[in-house]
């Protein structure tokens, strides 16, 4: 799978050769501070290789690489929720700091949401964002996500508590009839 998102950038499946690009672009404290604690920092090539193998083995249909013609520059993915929440998924994303502010992530999120609504028949895609990550909040808003709520002091990171902002976008298209 490879989908162009403009200006020579694509969303595609991970390749084993993506490790150096993921490491180079992801090994940045300005990215790590906005991610969950499981996001590696430092982001070594070995950790990137392990992540690529995990995704290829377990999540190939729901996590993708964002790349240019030279290297992997970020990633985007969803986690479909279990049980009574099975028609809902959480979206997550990051991109190298050199690519911030040019609308690339907005294009990637918009494509991913539409792809997942079609591919998986999801009703709702949501994201939780730490309060100080205003750029990600703006990306979500541009992609039609609405703020559903704020969980006060629900995130504990770097020995501090922060508010968690929850955004969601609903699939208003009726499900296909069988």
VMD Tcl script that builds the backbone (N, CA, C; Angstrom):
set m [mol new atoms 534]
animate dup $m
set s [atomselect $m all]
$s set {name element resname resid chain x y z} {
  {N N UNK 1 A 0.839 -1.167 0.000}
  {CA C UNK 1 A 0.000 0.000 0.000}
  {C C UNK 1 A 0.891 1.240 0.000}
  {N N UNK 2 A 0.560 2.168 -0.890}
  {CA C UNK 2 A 1.249 3.451 -0.919}
  {C C UNK 2 A 0.265 4.492 -1.414}
  {N N UNK 3 A 0.102 5.552 -0.624}
  {CA C UNK 3 A -0.839 6.607 -0.993}
  {C C UNK 3 A -0.124 7.956 -0.985}
  {N N UNK 4 A -0.084 8.645 -2.134}
  {CA C UNK 4 A 0.542 9.969 -2.162}
  {C C UNK 4 A -0.292 10.997 -1.401}
  {N N UNK 5 A 0.396 11.868 -0.661}
  {CA C UNK 5 A -0.307 12.943 0.054}
  {C C UNK 5 A 0.190 14.317 -0.385}
  {N N UNK 6 A 0.936 14.362 -1.480}
  {CA C UNK 6 A 1.355 15.629 -2.063}
  {C C UNK 6 A 2.803 15.979 -1.820}
  {N N UNK 7 A 3.348 16.772 -2.733}
  {CA C UNK 7 A 4.713 17.298 -2.640}
  {C C UNK 7 A 5.768 16.210 -2.484}
  {N N UNK 8 A 5.537 15.028 -3.081}
  {CA C UNK 8 A 6.506 13.940 -3.024}
  {C C UNK 8 A 6.454 13.099 -1.764}
  {N N UNK 9 A 5.461 13.296 -0.916}
  {CA C UNK 9 A 5.319 12.527 0.320}
  {C C UNK 9 A 4.251 11.460 0.144}
  {N N UNK 10 A 4.446 10.337 0.823}
  {CA C UNK 10 A 3.496 9.223 0.755}
  {C C UNK 10 A 3.246 8.654 2.145}
  {N N UNK 11 A 2.105 7.996 2.262}
  {CA C UNK 11 A 1.826 7.119 3.399}
  {C C UNK 11 A 1.916 5.716 2.837}
  {N N UNK 12 A 2.704 4.875 3.479}
  {CA C UNK 12 A 2.914 3.523 2.957}
  {C C UNK 12 A 3.222 2.564 4.095}
  {N N UNK 13 A 3.275 1.292 3.734}
  {CA C UNK 13 A 3.678 0.279 4.709}
  {C C UNK 13 A 5.148 0.493 5.084}
  {N N UNK 14 A 5.491 0.071 6.289}
  {CA C UNK 14 A 6.876 0.159 6.738}
  {C C UNK 14 A 7.752 -0.812 5.962}
  {N N UNK 15 A 8.967 -0.378 5.672}
  {CA C UNK 15 A 9.991 -1.213 5.055}
  {C C UNK 15 A 11.124 -1.385 6.061}
  {N N UNK 16 A 11.847 -2.491 5.954}
  {CA C UNK 16 A 12.949 -2.703 6.885}
  {C C UNK 16 A 13.995 -1.591 6.793}
  {N N UNK 17 A 14.153 -1.009 5.631}
  {CA C UNK 17 A 15.126 0.061 5.444}
  {C C UNK 17 A 14.722 1.404 6.037}
  {N N UNK 18 A 13.545 1.479 6.650}
  {CA C UNK 18 A 13.064 2.737 7.224}
  {C C UNK 18 A 13.684 3.071 8.577}
  {N N UNK 19 A 14.427 2.147 9.155}
  {CA C UNK 19 A 14.915 2.342 10.528}
  {C C UNK 19 A 15.773 3.593 10.680}
  {N N UNK 20 A 16.678 3.842 9.745}
  {CA C UNK 20 A 17.557 5.006 9.914}
  {C C UNK 20 A 16.772 6.313 9.837}
  {N N UNK 21 A 15.788 6.404 8.941}
  {CA C UNK 21 A 14.965 7.610 8.846}
  {C C UNK 21 A 14.107 7.822 10.076}
  {N N UNK 22 A 13.513 6.733 10.577}
  {CA C UNK 22 A 12.712 6.852 11.802}
  {C C UNK 22 A 13.578 7.319 12.958}
  {N N UNK 23 A 14.760 6.731 13.066}
  {CA C UNK 23 A 15.667 7.117 14.144}
  {C C UNK 23 A 16.102 8.574 13.995}
  {N N UNK 24 A 16.514 8.956 12.805}
  {CA C UNK 24 A 17.003 10.320 12.574}
  {C C UNK 24 A 15.913 11.362 12.852}
  {N N UNK 25 A 14.692 11.091 12.408}
  {CA C UNK 25 A 13.608 12.060 12.578}
  {C C UNK 25 A 12.929 11.969 13.940}
  {N N UNK 26 A 12.909 10.779 14.522}
  {CA C UNK 26 A 12.217 10.591 15.791}
  {C C UNK 26 A 13.052 10.854 17.026}
  {N N UNK 27 A 14.369 10.845 16.875}
  {CA C UNK 27 A 15.254 11.045 18.026}
  {C C UNK 27 A 15.371 12.537 18.329}
  {N N UNK 28 A 14.307 13.061 18.927}
  {CA C UNK 28 A 14.204 14.497 19.131}
  {C C UNK 28 A 13.362 14.737 20.384}
  {N N UNK 29 A 13.890 15.447 21.367}
  {CA C UNK 29 A 13.105 15.682 22.586}
  {C C UNK 29 A 11.822 16.463 22.326}
  {N N UNK 30 A 11.786 17.267 21.256}
  {CA C UNK 30 A 10.575 18.016 20.935}
  {C C UNK 30 A 9.463 17.119 20.398}
  {N N UNK 31 A 9.818 15.937 19.938}
  {CA C UNK 31 A 8.816 14.942 19.538}
  {C C UNK 31 A 8.462 14.076 20.740}
  {N N UNK 32 A 9.467 13.588 21.432}
  {CA C UNK 32 A 9.234 12.680 22.560}
  {C C UNK 32 A 8.349 13.302 23.635}
  {N N UNK 33 A 8.463 14.597 23.862}
  {CA C UNK 33 A 7.693 15.243 24.925}
  {C C UNK 33 A 6.190 15.204 24.648}
  {N N UNK 34 A 5.820 15.064 23.380}
  {CA C UNK 34 A 4.409 15.028 23.006}
  {C C UNK 34 A 3.852 13.612 22.877}
  {N N UNK 35 A 4.690 12.613 23.066}
  {CA C UNK 35 A 4.282 11.220 22.897}
  {C C UNK 35 A 4.113 10.542 24.254}
  {N N UNK 36 A 3.556 9.360 24.205}
  {CA C UNK 36 A 3.474 8.553 25.425}
  {C C UNK 36 A 4.867 8.102 25.827}
  {N N UNK 37 A 4.995 7.657 27.050}
  {CA C UNK 37 A 6.315 7.286 27.557}
  {C C UNK 37 A 6.902 6.064 26.870}
  {N N UNK 38 A 6.088 5.287 26.176}
  {CA C UNK 38 A 6.621 4.139 25.447}
  {C C UNK 38 A 7.374 4.570 24.185}
  {N N UNK 39 A 7.203 5.827 23.761}
  {CA C UNK 39 A 7.953 6.338 22.608}
  {C C UNK 39 A 9.406 6.484 23.035}
  {N N UNK 40 A 10.326 5.849 22.300}
  {CA C UNK 40 A 11.713 5.828 22.768}
  {C C UNK 40 A 12.422 7.169 22.619}
  {N N UNK 41 A 13.180 7.487 23.635}
  {CA C UNK 41 A 14.091 8.628 23.550}
  {C C UNK 41 A 15.287 8.336 24.439}
  {N N UNK 42 A 16.456 8.145 23.892}
  {CA C UNK 42 A 16.779 8.330 22.483}
  {C C UNK 42 A 16.166 7.239 21.595}
  {N N UNK 43 A 15.879 7.604 20.354}
  {CA C UNK 43 A 15.273 6.700 19.378}
  {C C UNK 43 A 16.403 6.154 18.501}
  {N N UNK 44 A 16.944 5.020 18.893}
  {CA C UNK 44 A 18.085 4.436 18.188}
  {C C UNK 44 A 17.623 3.660 16.953}
  {N N UNK 45 A 18.567 3.375 16.073}
  {CA C UNK 45 A 18.255 2.578 14.880}
  {C C UNK 45 A 17.785 1.191 15.294}
  {N N UNK 46 A 18.389 0.618 16.315}
  {CA C UNK 46 A 17.964 -0.711 16.763}
  {C C UNK 46 A 16.523 -0.696 17.266}
  {N N UNK 47 A 16.152 0.324 18.033}
  {CA C UNK 47 A 14.763 0.430 18.489}
  {C C UNK 47 A 13.819 0.618 17.307}
  {N N UNK 48 A 14.235 1.388 16.315}
  {CA C UNK 48 A 13.416 1.574 15.114}
  {C C UNK 48 A 13.252 0.255 14.364}
  {N N UNK 49 A 14.318 -0.522 14.245}
  {CA C UNK 49 A 14.221 -1.843 13.586}
  {C C UNK 49 A 13.245 -2.748 14.330}
  {N N UNK 50 A 13.337 -2.757 15.648}
  {CA C UNK 50 A 12.421 -3.581 16.450}
  {C C UNK 50 A 10.980 -3.133 16.257}
  {N N UNK 51 A 10.755 -1.825 16.209}
  {CA C UNK 51 A 9.405 -1.295 16.015}
  {C C UNK 51 A 8.856 -1.696 14.639}
  {N N UNK 52 A 9.679 -1.553 13.614}
  {CA C UNK 52 A 9.251 -1.932 12.263}
  {C C UNK 52 A 8.876 -3.406 12.225}
  {N N UNK 53 A 9.675 -4.254 12.840}
  {CA C UNK 53 A 9.363 -5.689 12.859}
  {C C UNK 53 A 8.052 -5.942 13.590}
  {N N UNK 54 A 7.855 -5.278 14.717}
  {CA C UNK 54 A 6.607 -5.440 15.470}
  {C C UNK 54 A 5.407 -5.023 14.622}
  {N N UNK 55 A 5.493 -3.864 13.993}
  {CA C UNK 55 A 4.373 -3.386 13.172}
  {C C UNK 55 A 4.116 -4.344 12.021}
  {N N UNK 56 A 5.152 -4.777 11.334}
  {CA C UNK 56 A 4.971 -5.692 10.191}
  {C C UNK 56 A 4.342 -7.013 10.635}
  {N N UNK 57 A 4.675 -7.471 11.833}
  {CA C UNK 57 A 4.129 -8.736 12.342}
  {C C UNK 57 A 2.732 -8.597 12.931}
  {N N UNK 58 A 2.396 -7.441 13.494}
  {CA C UNK 58 A 1.181 -7.330 14.299}
  {C C UNK 58 A 0.192 -6.242 13.881}
  {N N UNK 59 A 0.657 -5.186 13.240}
  {CA C UNK 59 A -0.224 -4.041 12.997}
  {C C UNK 59 A -0.060 -3.462 11.595}
  {N N UNK 60 A 0.259 -4.312 10.629}
  {CA C UNK 60 A 0.565 -3.831 9.277}
  {C C UNK 60 A -0.602 -3.104 8.624}
  {N N UNK 61 A -1.814 -3.428 8.968}
  {CA C UNK 61 A -2.965 -2.781 8.347}
  {C C UNK 61 A -3.435 -1.519 9.033}
  {N N UNK 62 A -2.842 -1.201 10.184}
  {CA C UNK 62 A -3.326 -0.051 10.953}
  {C C UNK 62 A -2.250 0.981 11.292}
  {N N UNK 63 A -1.001 0.692 10.973}
  {CA C UNK 63 A 0.086 1.655 11.225}
  {C C UNK 63 A 0.902 1.798 9.944}
  {N N UNK 64 A 1.208 3.049 9.630}
  {CA C UNK 64 A 1.891 3.319 8.372}
  {C C UNK 64 A 3.024 4.318 8.561}
  {N N UNK 65 A 3.933 4.268 7.620}
  {CA C UNK 65 A 5.077 5.162 7.560}
  {C C UNK 65 A 4.703 6.391 6.728}
  {N N UNK 66 A 5.159 7.545 7.146}
  {CA C UNK 66 A 5.093 8.750 6.324}
  {C C UNK 66 A 6.509 8.945 5.786}
  {N N UNK 67 A 6.632 9.072 4.462}
  {CA C UNK 67 A 7.967 9.094 3.858}
  {C C UNK 67 A 8.028 10.063 2.682}
  {N N UNK 68 A 9.245 10.479 2.377}
  {CA C UNK 68 A 9.504 11.171 1.121}
  {C C UNK 68 A 10.294 10.207 0.247}
  {N N UNK 69 A 10.876 10.678 -0.831}
  {CA C UNK 69 A 11.588 9.744 -1.708}
  {C C UNK 69 A 12.943 9.330 -1.155}
  {N N UNK 70 A 13.351 9.888 -0.012}
  {CA C UNK 70 A 14.643 9.553 0.573}
  {C C UNK 70 A 14.539 8.663 1.802}
  {N N UNK 71 A 13.556 8.956 2.675}
  {CA C UNK 71 A 13.536 8.252 3.950}
  {C C UNK 71 A 12.185 8.367 4.645}
  {N N UNK 72 A 12.033 7.554 5.687}
  {CA C UNK 72 A 10.878 7.651 6.579}
  {C C UNK 72 A 11.037 8.912 7.415}
  {N N UNK 73 A 9.954 9.689 7.526}
  {CA C UNK 73 A 10.032 10.938 8.291}
  {C C UNK 73 A 9.049 10.969 9.456}
  {N N UNK 74 A 8.230 9.917 9.591}
  {CA C UNK 74 A 7.262 9.877 10.676}
  {C C UNK 74 A 6.348 8.686 10.526}
  {N N UNK 75 A 5.302 8.689 11.324}
  {CA C UNK 75 A 4.345 7.592 11.226}
  {C C UNK 75 A 2.971 8.033 11.683}
  {N N UNK 76 A 1.989 7.217 11.305}
  {CA C UNK 76 A 0.604 7.461 11.668}
  {C C UNK 76 A -0.068 6.108 11.826}
  {N N UNK 77 A -0.970 5.990 12.800}
  {CA C UNK 77 A -1.638 4.711 12.998}
  {C C UNK 77 A -2.856 4.834 13.882}
  {N N UNK 78 A -3.616 3.760 13.903}
  {CA C UNK 78 A -4.782 3.689 14.781}
  {C C UNK 78 A -4.699 2.435 15.630}
  {N N UNK 79 A -5.416 2.473 16.739}
  {CA C UNK 79 A -5.618 1.299 17.586}
  {C C UNK 79 A -7.128 1.138 17.726}
  {N N UNK 80 A -7.650 0.085 17.118}
  {CA C UNK 80 A -9.081 -0.192 17.227}
  {C C UNK 80 A -9.355 -0.681 18.643}
  {N N UNK 81 A -10.382 -0.138 19.236}
  {CA C UNK 81 A -10.701 -0.415 20.632}
  {C C UNK 81 A -11.447 -1.749 20.765}
  {N N UNK 82 A -11.389 -2.379 21.928}
  {CA C UNK 82 A -12.036 -3.680 22.118}
  {C C UNK 82 A -13.486 -3.577 22.597}
  {N N UNK 83 A -14.154 -4.723 22.557}
  {CA C UNK 83 A -15.446 -4.952 23.203}
  {C C UNK 83 A -16.506 -3.981 22.686}
  {N N UNK 84 A -17.232 -3.320 23.552}
  {CA C UNK 84 A -18.334 -2.445 23.139}
  {C C UNK 84 A -17.834 -1.186 22.424}
  {N N UNK 85 A -16.533 -0.967 22.444}
  {CA C UNK 85 A -15.932 0.192 21.772}
  {C C UNK 85 A -15.319 -0.195 20.424}
  {N N UNK 86 A -15.661 -1.368 19.910}
  {CA C UNK 86 A -15.002 -1.929 18.733}
  {C C UNK 86 A -15.218 -1.141 17.441}
  {N N UNK 87 A -16.138 -0.187 17.431}
  {CA C UNK 87 A -16.343 0.663 16.253}
  {C C UNK 87 A -15.660 2.020 16.425}
  {N N UNK 88 A -14.731 2.065 17.365}
  {CA C UNK 88 A -13.986 3.279 17.669}
  {C C UNK 88 A -12.493 2.960 17.641}
  {N N UNK 89 A -11.691 3.938 17.239}
  {CA C UNK 89 A -10.239 3.744 17.214}
  {C C UNK 89 A -9.548 5.022 17.669}
  {N N UNK 90 A -8.389 4.834 18.284}
  {CA C UNK 90 A -7.550 5.972 18.658}
  {C C UNK 90 A -6.505 6.185 17.575}
  {N N UNK 91 A -6.300 7.421 17.179}
  {CA C UNK 91 A -5.283 7.752 16.186}
  {C C UNK 91 A -4.087 8.390 16.885}
  {N N UNK 92 A -2.910 8.091 16.371}
  {CA C UNK 92 A -1.687 8.707 16.864}
  {C C UNK 92 A -0.762 8.996 15.698}
  {N N UNK 93 A 0.102 9.987 15.851}
  {CA C UNK 93 A 0.971 10.375 14.742}
  {C C UNK 93 A 2.141 11.206 15.242}
  {N N UNK 94 A 3.200 11.186 14.460}
  {CA C UNK 94 A 4.327 12.095 14.676}
  {C C UNK 94 A 5.072 12.257 13.356}
  {N N UNK 95 A 5.786 13.349 13.256}
  {CA C UNK 95 A 6.573 13.631 12.056}
  {C C UNK 95 A 7.816 14.402 12.480}
  {N N UNK 96 A 8.894 14.222 11.742}
  {CA C UNK 96 A 10.140 14.913 12.060}
  {C C UNK 96 A 9.970 16.424 12.109}
  {N N UNK 97 A 10.681 17.053 13.030}
  {CA C UNK 97 A 10.521 18.492 13.259}
  {C C UNK 97 A 10.808 19.323 12.006}
  {N N UNK 98 A 11.675 18.857 11.143}
  {CA C UNK 98 A 11.982 19.585 9.907}
  {C C UNK 98 A 10.761 19.716 9.001}
  {N N UNK 99 A 9.737 18.902 9.242}
  {CA C UNK 99 A 8.541 18.883 8.390}
  {C C UNK 99 A 7.326 19.508 9.068}
  {N N UNK 100 A 7.508 20.116 10.217}
  {CA C UNK 100 A 6.401 20.753 10.935}
  {C C UNK 100 A 5.961 22.031 10.217}
  {N N UNK 101 A 4.677 22.321 10.320}
  {CA C UNK 101 A 4.152 23.611 9.894}
  {C C UNK 101 A 3.885 23.785 8.414}
  {N N UNK 102 A 3.929 22.705 7.638}
  {CA C UNK 102 A 3.693 22.842 6.200}
  {C C UNK 102 A 2.410 22.152 5.724}
  {N N UNK 103 A 1.572 21.702 6.651}
  {CA C UNK 103 A 0.313 21.063 6.285}
  {C C UNK 103 A 0.413 19.589 5.970}
  {N N UNK 104 A 1.607 19.038 6.030}
  {CA C UNK 104 A 1.801 17.631 5.688}
  {C C UNK 104 A 1.050 16.701 6.640}
  {N N UNK 105 A 1.134 16.963 7.944}
  {CA C UNK 105 A 0.453 16.090 8.897}
  {C C UNK 105 A -1.054 16.219 8.769}
  {N N UNK 106 A -1.548 17.392 8.449}
  {CA C UNK 106 A -2.989 17.553 8.239}
  {C C UNK 106 A -3.451 16.659 7.093}
  {N N UNK 107 A -2.687 16.632 5.997}
  {CA C UNK 107 A -3.029 15.760 4.865}
  {C C UNK 107 A -2.975 14.290 5.275}
  {N N UNK 108 A -1.971 13.929 6.061}
  {CA C UNK 108 A -1.817 12.537 6.487}
  {C C UNK 108 A -2.970 12.105 7.392}
  {N N UNK 109 A -3.330 12.942 8.355}
  {CA C UNK 109 A -4.422 12.597 9.278}
  {C C UNK 109 A -5.736 12.509 8.516}
  {N N UNK 110 A -5.991 13.454 7.636}
  {CA C UNK 110 A -7.244 13.435 6.880}
  {C C UNK 110 A -7.347 12.166 6.038}
  {N N UNK 111 A -6.261 11.794 5.360}
  {CA C UNK 111 A -6.281 10.557 4.573}
  {C C UNK 111 A -6.507 9.346 5.482}
  {N N UNK 112 A -5.790 9.296 6.586}
  {CA C UNK 112 A -5.875 8.141 7.483}
  {C C UNK 112 A -7.285 7.968 8.026}
  {N N UNK 113 A -7.912 9.043 8.443}
  {CA C UNK 113 A -9.271 8.964 8.986}
  {C C UNK 113 A -10.229 8.439 7.926}
  {N N UNK 114 A -10.187 9.014 6.732}
  {CA C UNK 114 A -11.086 8.559 5.669}
  {C C UNK 114 A -10.810 7.113 5.282}
  {N N UNK 115 A -9.540 6.745 5.209}
  {CA C UNK 115 A -9.165 5.364 4.901}
  {C C UNK 115 A -9.728 4.402 5.951}
  {N N UNK 116 A -9.590 4.744 7.205}
  {CA C UNK 116 A -10.046 3.849 8.280}
  {C C UNK 116 A -11.564 3.787 8.377}
  {N N UNK 117 A -12.253 4.888 8.103}
  {CA C UNK 117 A -13.716 4.838 8.062}
  {C C UNK 117 A -14.163 3.864 6.975}
  {N N UNK 118 A -13.530 3.927 5.813}
  {CA C UNK 118 A -13.900 3.042 4.695}
  {C C UNK 118 A -13.444 1.600 4.935}
  {N N UNK 119 A -12.199 1.429 5.309}
  {CA C UNK 119 A -11.598 0.096 5.424}
  {C C UNK 119 A -12.166 -0.720 6.580}
  {N N UNK 120 A -12.410 -0.075 7.706}
  {CA C UNK 120 A -12.812 -0.801 8.909}
  {C C UNK 120 A -14.245 -0.531 9.334}
  {N N UNK 121 A -14.941 0.358 8.653}
  {CA C UNK 121 A -16.320 0.675 9.012}
  {C C UNK 121 A -16.453 1.307 10.387}
  {N N UNK 122 A -15.449 2.059 10.790}
  {CA C UNK 122 A -15.472 2.681 12.114}
  {C C UNK 122 A -16.506 3.800 12.173}
  {N N UNK 123 A -17.042 4.012 13.339}
  {CA C UNK 123 A -17.981 5.106 13.579}
  {C C UNK 123 A -17.272 6.337 14.139}
  {N N UNK 124 A -16.167 6.108 14.868}
  {CA C UNK 124 A -15.535 7.204 15.606}
  {C C UNK 124 A -14.027 6.989 15.654}
  {N N UNK 125 A -13.298 8.058 15.416}
  {CA C UNK 125 A -11.851 8.051 15.609}
  {C C UNK 125 A -11.531 9.194 16.563}
  {N N UNK 126 A -10.738 8.890 17.577}
  {CA C UNK 126 A -10.432 9.899 18.590}
  {C C UNK 126 A -8.929 10.004 18.802}
  {N N UNK 127 A -8.546 11.092 19.429}
  {CA C UNK 127 A -7.149 11.315 19.796}
  {C C UNK 127 A -7.115 11.975 21.153}
  {N N UNK 128 A -6.141 11.573 21.969}
  {CA C UNK 128 A -5.933 12.333 23.197}
  {C C UNK 128 A -4.597 13.052 23.085}
  {N N UNK 129 A -4.626 14.313 23.484}
  {CA C UNK 129 A -3.492 15.204 23.273}
  {C C UNK 129 A -3.171 15.901 24.590}
  {N N UNK 130 A -1.895 15.944 24.926}
  {CA C UNK 130 A -1.478 16.667 26.124}
  {C C UNK 130 A -1.698 18.166 25.893}
  {N N UNK 131 A -2.055 18.868 26.936}
  {CA C UNK 131 A -2.507 20.265 26.828}
  {C C UNK 131 A -1.557 21.187 26.077}
  {N N UNK 132 A -0.265 20.993 26.206}
  {CA C UNK 132 A 0.684 21.919 25.584}
  {C C UNK 132 A 0.987 21.589 24.122}
  {N N UNK 133 A 0.437 20.495 23.602}
  {CA C UNK 133 A 0.687 20.131 22.203}
  {C C UNK 133 A -0.353 20.797 21.295}
  {N N UNK 134 A -0.290 22.100 21.237}
  {CA C UNK 134 A -1.249 22.891 20.457}
  {C C UNK 134 A -1.161 22.579 18.960}
  {N N UNK 135 A 0.026 22.365 18.380}
  {CA C UNK 135 A 0.053 22.040 16.951}
  {C C UNK 135 A -0.759 20.786 16.591}
  {N N UNK 136 A -0.699 19.745 17.413}
  {CA C UNK 136 A -1.503 18.551 17.126}
  {C C UNK 136 A -2.988 18.836 17.291}
  {N N UNK 137 A -3.339 19.666 18.257}
  {CA C UNK 137 A -4.745 20.048 18.410}
  {C C UNK 137 A -5.235 20.768 17.155}
  {N N UNK 138 A -4.402 21.635 16.600}
  {CA C UNK 138 A -4.782 22.364 15.383}
  {C C UNK 138 A -4.915 21.425 14.190}
  {N N UNK 139 A -4.021 20.446 14.070}
  {CA C UNK 139 A -4.132 19.452 12.994}
  {C C UNK 139 A -5.473 18.738 13.091}
  {N N UNK 140 A -5.813 18.287 14.280}
  {CA C UNK 140 A -7.075 17.565 14.469}
  {C C UNK 140 A -8.271 18.446 14.131}
  {N N UNK 141 A -8.251 19.678 14.575}
  {CA C UNK 141 A -9.356 20.601 14.281}
  {C C UNK 141 A -9.498 20.821 12.780}
  {N N UNK 142 A -8.384 20.984 12.070}
  {CA C UNK 142 A -8.430 21.164 10.616}
  {C C UNK 142 A -8.997 19.936 9.910}
  {N N UNK 143 A -8.869 18.778 10.549}
  {CA C UNK 143 A -9.362 17.527 9.964}
  {C C UNK 143 A -10.774 17.186 10.426}
  {N N UNK 144 A -11.458 18.130 11.041}
  {CA C UNK 144 A -12.852 17.926 11.417}
  {C C UNK 144 A -13.075 17.290 12.769}
  {N N UNK 145 A -12.032 17.154 13.566}
  {CA C UNK 145 A -12.182 16.624 14.918}
  {C C UNK 145 A -12.737 17.724 15.817}
  {N N UNK 146 A -13.562 17.323 16.759}
  {CA C UNK 146 A -14.121 18.263 17.727}
  {C C UNK 146 A -13.639 17.896 19.121}
  {N N UNK 147 A -13.423 18.920 19.935}
  {CA C UNK 147 A -13.033 18.700 21.322}
  {C C UNK 147 A -14.227 18.137 22.075}
  {N N UNK 148 A -14.070 16.928 22.608}
  {CA C UNK 148 A -15.152 16.286 23.361}
  {C C UNK 148 A -15.043 16.536 24.849}
  {N N UNK 149 A -13.835 16.743 25.322}
  {CA C UNK 149 A -13.688 16.960 26.748}
  {C C UNK 149 A -12.245 17.129 27.160}
  {N N UNK 150 A -12.093 17.582 28.383}
  {CA C UNK 150 A -10.776 17.762 28.975}
  {C C UNK 150 A -10.749 16.970 30.274}
  {N N UNK 151 A -9.798 16.055 30.370}
  {CA C UNK 151 A -9.585 15.306 31.604}
  {C C UNK 151 A -8.483 16.040 32.364}
  {N N UNK 152 A -8.895 16.726 33.408}
  {CA C UNK 152 A -7.963 17.581 34.135}
  {C C UNK 152 A -6.893 16.769 34.850}
  {N N UNK 153 A -5.654 17.179 34.631}
  {CA C UNK 153 A -4.468 16.595 35.278}
  {C C UNK 153 A -4.461 15.069 35.158}
  {N N UNK 154 A -4.796 14.567 33.974}
  {CA C UNK 154 A -4.893 13.128 33.722}
  {C C UNK 154 A -3.617 12.541 33.122}
  {N N UNK 155 A -2.701 13.381 32.697}
  {CA C UNK 155 A -1.441 12.913 32.123}
  {C C UNK 155 A -0.318 13.258 33.095}
  {N N UNK 156 A 0.498 12.244 33.413}
  {CA C UNK 156 A 1.662 12.464 34.268}
  {C C UNK 156 A 2.898 12.202 33.429}
  {N N UNK 157 A 3.650 13.246 33.158}
  {CA C UNK 157 A 4.825 13.135 32.302}
  {C C UNK 157 A 5.904 14.064 32.836}
  {N N UNK 158 A 7.117 13.541 32.891}
  {CA C UNK 158 A 8.257 14.329 33.372}
  {C C UNK 158 A 7.987 14.951 34.741}
  {N N UNK 159 A 7.409 14.139 35.620}
  {CA C UNK 159 A 7.145 14.527 37.010}
  {C C UNK 159 A 6.159 15.677 37.165}
  {N N UNK 160 A 5.279 15.847 36.171}
  {CA C UNK 160 A 4.253 16.883 36.255}
  {C C UNK 160 A 2.923 16.333 35.746}
  {N N UNK 161 A 1.837 16.929 36.226}
  {CA C UNK 161 A 0.502 16.587 35.749}
  {C C UNK 161 A 0.057 17.599 34.699}
  {N N UNK 162 A -0.604 17.078 33.656}
  {CA C UNK 162 A -1.107 17.915 32.574}
  {C C UNK 162 A -2.523 17.489 32.225}
  {N N UNK 163 A -3.288 18.435 31.670}
  {CA C UNK 163 A -4.627 18.119 31.185}
  {C C UNK 163 A -4.529 17.300 29.900}
  {N N UNK 164 A -5.508 16.423 29.728}
  {CA C UNK 164 A -5.632 15.596 28.530}
  {C C UNK 164 A -6.838 16.092 27.738}
  {N N UNK 165 A -6.601 16.506 26.507}
  {CA C UNK 165 A -7.667 16.962 25.619}
  {C C UNK 165 A -8.067 15.793 24.720}
  {N N UNK 166 A -9.360 15.498 24.665}
  {CA C UNK 166 A -9.852 14.400 23.834}
  {C C UNK 166 A -10.644 14.986 22.668}
  {N N UNK 167 A -10.166 14.683 21.480}
  {CA C UNK 167 A -10.811 15.108 20.237}
  {C C UNK 167 A -11.365 13.876 19.534}
  {N N UNK 168 A -12.462 14.049 18.783}
  {CA C UNK 168 A -13.008 12.932 18.014}
  {C C UNK 168 A -13.654 13.436 16.735}
  {N N UNK 169 A -13.676 12.547 15.770}
  {CA C UNK 169 A -14.397 12.792 14.516}
  {C C UNK 169 A -15.285 11.588 14.269}
  {N N UNK 170 A -16.528 11.858 13.939}
  {CA C UNK 170 A -17.493 10.793 13.690}
  {C C UNK 170 A -17.638 10.548 12.199}
  {N N UNK 171 A -17.901 9.298 11.870}
  {CA C UNK 171 A -18.216 8.905 10.503}
  {C C UNK 171 A -19.719 9.058 10.340}
  {N N UNK 172 A -20.129 10.077 9.634}
  {CA C UNK 172 A -21.558 10.355 9.465}
  {C C UNK 172 A -22.177 9.555 8.330}
  {N N UNK 173 A -21.337 8.847 7.581}
  {CA C UNK 173 A -21.839 8.041 6.468}
  {C C UNK 173 A -22.528 6.796 7.016}
  {N N UNK 174 A -23.747 6.492 6.554}
  {CA C UNK 174 A -24.416 5.286 7.052}
  {C C UNK 174 A -23.657 4.032 6.634}
  {N N UNK 175 A -23.707 2.989 7.465}
  {CA C UNK 175 A -23.005 1.751 7.118}
  {C C UNK 175 A -23.602 1.122 5.862}
  {N N UNK 176 A -22.761 0.423 5.122}
  {CA C UNK 176 A -23.212 -0.262 3.901}
  {C C UNK 176 A -24.186 -1.374 4.257}
  {N N UNK 177 A -25.200 -1.546 3.427}
  {CA C UNK 177 A -26.187 -2.608 3.652}
  {C C UNK 177 A -25.726 -3.878 2.968}
  {N N UNK 178 A -25.882 -4.991 3.660}
  {CA C UNK 178 A -25.489 -6.289 3.084}
  {C C UNK 178 A -26.663 -6.972 2.447}
}
mol reanalyze $m
mol bondsrecalc $m
mol representation Tube
mol addrep $m
